Amino acid sequence: MNLPNKITITRIVLSIICIVLLIVPLQKFGIDLPPVEVTAAIRVPVKYIICGCLFLLASVTDFIDGHIARKYNLVTDFGKVMDAVADKILVNGVLIALACNGFISVIIPVVIVSRDIFVDSIKMVVGNKVGAVGASKTGKIKTVFMMTGVTLMLFYNLPFEIWGLKVADLLIMIATVLSVVSGVEYYVNNKKYILEN
């Protein structure tokens, strides 16, 4: 297994740890982590700080493994598949956990997951006819907005929360809209292959 693939597997492990921390009530297991008091009105649970660090680290590895694979010609079929799987576990898993914990509307992960299923289906159909379909520019921009927004959300929107600026919510909403736009783009750009007999 080459280095990019090892980094991808590490991202999956980090993602799972992050999701488990978000959904498991630690108090029931006798683990009581005191919150960090930022201001009198803002108290951040330690587990969210830990998850924020894990998510940020996992997000960075998403760019690193692809860069190394392309630069040193280490791209493999295993890497392509597992990279996509790692991305879905990281982003979709954390979005679902945030929705369950009341941080974001449940509509957001529903839209993101539905879009991913739609786009992946297009990629499979078109891939069998003309080869692999790369990520669109809109999709890449969406990813940057989503990763940044979720990271901020896990850190309780700090430092912007101090000034009452809902930056994390805004970034995640923009990413959700861009997700739908990129899904439409995938369909329009590949419509002729999808509708072929």
Disulfide bonds with the S-S distance in Angstrom:
none
